[in-house]
Every structure is written in C-alpha cells, then in structure tokens.
C-alpha cells in the first residue's frame, strides 16, 4: 500500500488538521449520516472470536458446516447485496464439503487445534490448488489455477481451517500504476469501507480487511510489502500483524519484493492474530529465507498474551510520525497516557536516529525485484498459464485497456520492465542502503540507544474518500521502517475520528513478535476501542 497511501501525505494536510483537531480521545463525534438505505440482517456471530466459535462447536451449538453456511450467507447479504462491500472476489465451491469432512474428523479423532472448522478468507494473490483461481485481481490471470498450494494455504488446511474463498485487493498488490485507488481491481471492482461506504478501505489487502471488519469470516490473511496489512487494518478497525520476513513461507504468493513481502493475519482481536500466526509459522522448503526462523518461531503465540504486558516495558515514541497528523493530538496523547497508566516507560521522543529515510532506494529495490519475482512466479504456473511474463501482462493490459486501465495506468510495470538482473550495481547499492538505514542505522540503533522493547507510532488513517479519478489520498502511516527492514509490526485499534477507525502500531527487532503481541494485547485490553461497522453511506 505504501505506493501512494503512505508517501502522498501532504495533499490533505490542511483539511486533515482541521478535521482531526475536533477529535476526542476515542471518538470525535458520532457520524451525522443517515442510516443505511438497506436492511442489515442480524448475525449471531458478529464480532465472534476464534475461541468463541470453537466453544460453539464443542457445545454442539454449531458445526463447521453450519458455520460455513452462515458465513457464506453473510457474504451474500453484505458483499453481494445490501451495502455491496465487494470484498470477496471468489467463493470456494468446496467450502461446505471441506467443513463436512472436518466435522467427521472431529467426531472421530477430536479437533486438530484452535482453527479446526473455523472459516477464513485468503487474499487473491495467495495460491490455492483447488477450484479457485489466483489472479492478483487481474483479468490477465483469469482461469489460472495454481499447480500446488501456497505454503500459507497448506498450513491453514493442516490446521483445519475452512477456506471460504478469496478476497479482492488493490490489483497486483498496488504495484501497477500511479494514482490508483486502493481496493480496486479489474476483476473485483472497488471494495468499500464498511464504516462509511464512500470511504476507501486502503490496500492492498483491502478485501481481507473489509471482510474481517464486517464479520464475513472469523479471520483473513493479507500480504504486505510496505503497509498493505497495516494500513487497511487500521482503516477498518482491525488488528493487523506484519511478521518478520522469513517467519511465514512466501512460496505460492504472487510477489512484489522478495526482501520485503510477507503474509500475515488480519483479525478483530490480538488473541485471534496470535492463534493464526502460530498456525502459519514454519520452514518453507520453497522459500530459503524461512531458514532464519529456525529457533525463532513459535507454534503457540497465545502464551505471550498478558493483560499486564505493558508494565515495565520501555517503548520509544517515534514522534516524527505523529506529526504527520494521522491521529488527532487528543486521540494520540490519550493512547500514550493509557500506556503510561498501564506501567509502560515511554522514551518520548525517540527520533534519534530518524527512521524511514530511504529516498528512492526502496522503490528501486521493488522495481528490480518485482520483474524478477513475477517472471519466476508466472513461469512456475506451467505451459497453461494465461500469461508467462511481465512483458505479456503489459501487452494484455494494453489490449484490454477499457477493462484494465479505465482509471489509472501501468507506469510501475513499465518502469520494472526496463530493469535488468539483480546483479546490477543500481540494485545492489539500493538494497544495501535500505538494509543499512532500516536496520543497523535505523530500528536496531534506536532500540539499542534507548534500551527499548518496542517503538510506537500511528498506523495511519482516518480513511479518505474513494476517488477513481485522482486516486488515493493517504493520511499518515509509519510502516516503512519495519517493512524495509523486514521486521515485525502490529497495529491495534486506538479510537475513531467521526466514526472512522484509526490505529496505533508497535514495531521492533526481527522475530520480536512475542513482545509485540504482549504489548498490543495489553493495550487492547486496557482500551477496547474497536466498534463494529455500521455500513453508513458517508460521514458528515
């Protein structure tokens, strides 16, 4: 998502400061919009956690089949009709059959674990070897069936999760053109924010965020290169966890950058994020980077959830991100004050050394790695692949510009196509700069200097209006430092501005997920600011 939403911050600075100055600590005012012009069917499992759904199955109140059917109906009611969220791009035709088999297995052998029978959704850039396509939202990949499951899909199936379908996204994970609208794809159209339907959900994991926020599933998987889990999670009032690069295997995920890409959980609670993360970790034989996770991963991250987890924690306040205006001063200070009340030691400010100053280097790394990675992914699909190279995708888009390029172009694709191999000095220099400035001279240096357990900063938001003419209008964000470093980052709901969610992020060193989950859980339990969406047409 970083391609625009996190870099184009100044466009709305004056309007944003005017709006946010009126905000209160948790919710500046109630939305003044009229009630939605459609009836929302009551849903008994709205906001339900994984633990609550498991309890319902154990008690006999529900089965995996009954839950799958109820969530599929919820998708029909809200995604296809009513508010028409357009967050789900494809339904798994085998979902109910899979749930039935899992019910039978539970009766015979007991549950596999906490995800047994739990309905989840996957972003449509994650391969599933079944009757669903994997297209990254592009019409160029219509009909593409992956030759094998991605590592993520494989781990979810092993855990007993029921994959209900695939979610819409910013096409090609927002790495196609400039001035694009997050949540739009040629295949899926424009995904809408459930808190105010004329607002943008951010991206690129737009559909995953909206689906979880609207209780179309228990949890979803997104992917991030820079901001694509964190930003849509905060704009949709979610917990979003971008893990350390290498903690979760990336094989079978349509790539942008092999040095920054990762999948991660998007949930309504920190506990659910911890459950999902534990199911996804492990060494991926098709992703050598995951070798670094040996001895650094956990199968159960819920063991680190402590409501008193902020007590005694040293947290650096990255004030430079707060000045972006992503949260109102009142909201922001209230969040920090709550951390102090919970016993955290805030090192405020902690801006030396400064974070996130990469110039053009990050973009150059992405352009080089995208071309190499996408060509390799398309080649792995075999001779029946609809397109076999970035060059062929570009040509497809030109031939089908009325469907693929009606609102924005493919400038990023054209720039990437011009790049050479990863041995070129321009690439190796840019990568070295990114790693040095984000790690040794960035997050690691800051944490060493101030003896920190984590760094806190605004996640971004509130959501701007969807604009297919001018594209995204992002307001704030702090994802870049952790994204470029390949380090973990978690966002938690922090409050609302005119009914629109905003979040706060904790990030830190490589493989510090246990600490980040502990801090995020303690903050979540102390504040409990998440509210379900009301599907308003707009906010006043």
Buried (B, 14 or more C-beta within 10 A) or exposed (E): BBBBBBBBBEBBEEEBEEBBEEBBBBBBBEBEBEEBEBEBEEBEBEEBBBBEBBEBBEEEEBBBBBBBBBBBEBBBBBBEEBBBBBBBBBBBEBBBEBBBBBBEBBEEEEBBBBBBBBBBBBBBBBBBBBEBBBBBBBBBBEEBBBEBBBBBBBBBBBBBBBBBBBBBBBBBBBBBBBBBBBBBBBBBBBBBBBBBBBBBBBBBBBBBBBBBBBBBBBBBBBBBBBBBBBBBBBBBBBBBBBBBBBBBBBBBBBBBBBBBBBBBBBBBBBBBBBBBBBBBBBBBEEBEBBEBBEEBBBEEBBEBBBBEBBEEBBBBBBEBBBEBBBBBBBBBEBBBEBBEEBEBBBBBEBBEBEBBBBEEBBBBBBBBBBBBBBBEBBEBBEEEBBBBBBEBBBEBBEEBEEEBBEBBBBEBBBBBBEBEEBEEEBBEEBBEBBBEBBBEBBBBBBBEEBEBBBBBBBBBBBBBEBBEEEBBBBBBBBBBBBBBBBBBBBBBBBBBBBBBBBBBBBBBBBBBBBBBBBBBBBBBBBBEBBBBBBBBBEBE
